[in-house]
Amino acid sequence: MSITKKFLKSKPQCKVTFKVTKEMAAGASAVQVLGDFNDWDRSVEPMKALKNGSFSATLDLETGRAYQFRYLLDGEAWANEPEADNQVVSPYGDSENSVLSL
């Protein structure tokens, strides 16, 4: 997995590319990135499946804040981003969320 950040000079936004490797996807046919930036809405479009078995999505996010997020594999299993800026205990206390700081 990996995260790429490209800060825009023209406005306070950052193009963030999330990538889940084939190994991390563990055979999933669909992966979603859910978090504060999309209200954890399970109906959001899945990440794009790539030919090599990995998944990718690019989002334009407002800078100057931090976002909690996780990956949802096949609508069932949650996964964190090991390259996230931080990890915090989720509001439910049963897991951790990845944190992206912009």
Secondary structure, DSSP 8 states (H G I E B T S, - for coil): -EEEEEE-SSSSEEEEEEEE-HHHHTT-S-EEEEEGGGTT-TTS---EE-TTS-EEEEEEEESSSEEEEEEEETTTEEE--TTSSEEEE-TTSSSEEEEEE-
